Structure formats: structure tokens, C-alpha cells
Amino acid sequence: MISVLIADDQAMVRAGLRLILEAEDDIIVVAEAENGEEGVRLARREKPDVVLMDVRMPVMDGLEATRQITEQAEGTRVIVLTTFDLDDYVYGSLRNGASGFLLKDADGDQLVAAVRVIAAGDALIAPSVTKRLISEFADRPESTEVQGLDDLTEREVEVLALVAKGMSNAEIAEALFVSETTVKTHVSHILAKLHLRDRVQAVVAAYESGLATPGS
């Protein structure tokens, strides 16, 4: 059973999300929060598998709440919800540890699928988010050091660069003429060596380090 915490300042939104999620046999909503501070407190108490996190909330916004939850609630993963696909909070939310990003106008099937993907330990990074990250780094002339990058093998660096382009394991396997299982192994090694949680953080690390650049 996948446990979910919903953090949104609008009661009707919370009710709608709960209705969609609890219609599924494998998902249960364990708590609701109306602001980020309450979300952090409930995440520590309930230890949900997934938090659906609104960005703009009173008391504490979703950006700070995401950072605190991913630091303090081990095993809990955050999906950021927003009305705008080019919201200024997108990059900050992902940088603060969010494992996924979903628009509030996504349909019920997309929401349920997102929760299952994140709960399974994968990451949800839509093309619009990848574009947002690329545009963010296009304005940054300097790269930053990413710890562990020098420990990657030549093939792992190659795989990381393709992950940064938003390619799936299957697409990477086809591009490198290897099996999808081999790609999964490479990705796992990359995450372990760079001390990253998932592919979203890998994309951020690739651009921050300069390994991937806008237009490459």
C-alpha cells in the first residue's frame, strides 16, 4: 500500500486529490496539510511514501517544506504540484530534493501514475521540466563542482549526459547499443557515486557540473 500526504492550502484541491487517489486499491491518503510547516510536521509523524506538495502556501512555502521533508523524513519522496509549468519555483523545488513535478491540471490517471512511479523509487521529470532546467542553466556562465564526478567511468559519464537530455533507459540503451538492464546498472552506479537520490538530481548535477550544457 502506498501512503500519501497531501499538502495544499485549498481544501477543495485536497479533497479532489484524496478522492482520486483513494479510488485506487493500492493507495491511501494518511494525512492532509494546509501549509508547508504542517506538511513537514505530518511527514515526520506519518512517514508517507509520497508527499503531494503545493508550491505556494502560507506559513511555509512548498520549496522550503520540500527541503525539510527530504532531509528529515527518510524514505519520503516529494512530487511538487503547481499551476504553471514554467513556475519560478520549478528549479528550486527540484534542487531542494523533489523527485517529481506535476501540473495541477493533470488528469486522474496521470496523478495516480505519478504517485506509483515516485513510490517505486523512480523520478518523474517531464519534458517541460527538462526545458526549464536547461533554460535555468543557460543563464549561468559558471559551473559548480559536483562531488564524485571524477569517480565515474567513461561510460557512466556518457550515460549521465544522456540522462541529462531526458532520455529514458530504453532510449539510452538503443543509443549506446547495450541492454536496458546494463543502462539501469550504470544509472544505479552513477547515483551511488554522486550520492544522488534519483534521475532528477542526476539531471541537475549534470548541468551544474557543466557536463551537460544547453543546446548540447
N, C-alpha and C positions, 0 to 999 in steps of 0.2 A: 504494500500500500504506500502510495506517495503522499507525504504530508505537505501541505501548502499553507503559508501565511500570506494574507493579502494586506498590503499597506497602501491605502489611498484615502485622501481626506473627504471624498464624496461617498456618502452612504449608499447611494443608488448604484454607483460603479462597483462597490464592494459586493453588494447584493447580486448584481448581474454576473460578476466573475464567479462567485460562490455557486450560483445556480448552474452555470455551465460546467464547472469543474466537478461538482458533486453528482452530476448526472452520470459520471463515469465510475465504473466499479472499482478502479484501481487508484482513485484519487480522493483524498479527504482534506477539507479545509479545517485546520486546527485552531486558527485564530485570525482576528482582523485587527488592524491598527489604523487610526485616523491621522497619524502623523509619524514622522521618522523616528522620533525619540521613543514612542510607544512601540514602533516596529522593532527597534533594537532590543528593547526590554523583553518583548514577547518572543523574539527569535532566540534569545539566550535561554528563556524558560522552556519553550516548546521544542527547540532544536528541529525545526521543519527541514524537509529535504530541499524545498524550493520556496523562495520569497518572491512574490509579485510586487515590485516596488514602483510606486508612482514617483515621478521626479519632483514635481512642485507641490510641497506640502508645508503646513505651518510647523512651528516649533523647531523642527529639524528637517531639512530637505532630503530627498532621496539619495543625493550624491554622498552626503556625509553618513547617512544611515547605511548605505551600501558598504562604505569603507569600514564602518564599525562592525557590521554583521560579518563581513568576510574575514575580518581579523579576529573576532571574538567567538563566533559560532562555528566551530569546526564542522565541516561536512554540509553546511548550509550554503546553497548556491542562489544567486540573485538574478532574476530577469527584470530588467528595467522597462517600465511601461511609460509611454508618452504619446502625446497627440501629434507631435511633429517629428518627421523622420530626419530633419536637419536641426533638431534642437541643440542649443549650445551645450547642453549637459551630456550629450552622447559620448564624446571623448572622455570627459571626466568620469562618467559612470563606469565605462569600461576600464579606464585606468585605475579606478578605485576597487576593482575586483568583480564587477558584474560579469556573469557568464553568458548573458544573452540580452537582446534588445528587441522589443516588440511594440508595434504601434497599437494604440488603443482601439483602432478601427479594425483590427484583425478579427476574423470570424472565429466562431467557437472551435471549429476543427483545428485552426492554426494555433489557438491558445492551448488547447489540450496537447497537441503535438509538441509544442514548445516546452511545456512542463515535463513531458515524458523524456524529451531529448536532454534537457538540463539535468533531470533527476538521474539519468543513466550515466552522467559524467561527461557528456559531450558539451559542445558550445553551440550557441545559436547566433550566427553572425550573418545578417542579410546583406545583399549587395549594396543597399543604400547605406548601411553602416560602414562597409569597407570603403565606399567612396568618401564618406565623411572623414574617416581616419586619414585617407590619402590627402584630402584637401587640408586637413589639420597640419600634417607634416610638410605639405608643400610650402607653408609659410615659415618653416623652421630651418634656418640655414645650417645649424649645428646639430650633430648627432650626439647622443649621450652613451656612456659606457654601459653595456649590459653584461653583468657578471656571468661567467660561464661560457660566453660565446666562443672563446678560444678553445674550449674543450670539445667543441663539436667536430665531427669528422667532415670531410669534404662533401660526402653525400648528404649528411644531416643538414649542412648549410644550404645545400641545393633544395632539399625538401622544405626547409623553413622558408626560403624565398618563395616557393610555390604556394605554401600555406598562406603567406602574406598577400598573395594575389587573390585569395578567396577560393582557391581550388579545393575540391573535395579529395578524399583519399583515392577514390576511383580515378579521378582526373589526373592526379599526380602519378598514380601507377601507370596509366596509359602514356603519360608524357615521358616517364623515365624507363619504360619497358620493364617494369618489375611487377610483382604481385601486389594486390591491395593489402595483404597481410604484412608484407615487407614494409610498406609505407606506414602502416599502423605502428609497427615496431620502431621505425625511425622517429615517428612523431612522439611516441612514448619516451624514447631516449632524449629527445630534444627537450621535452617538458621537464624531465627529471634533472638534466644537466643545467638547465637555466632556472630551475626552481619555480616553474610556472604551473598554474592550475589547469589551464586548458588552451584551446586554439585561439581564443580571443586574446589572451595575454601574449601568446606567441606572435600574433599579428602586430600587436602594439610594440613588442620587443624588437621585432624585425625592422620596423620603421624608425624606432627610437635609436637603434644602433647604426642606422644607415645602410644596413644590409639590403633593405628594400627601399626604393625611392619612388616618389610619384612619377608615373609615366614609364617606369622600368618594365 
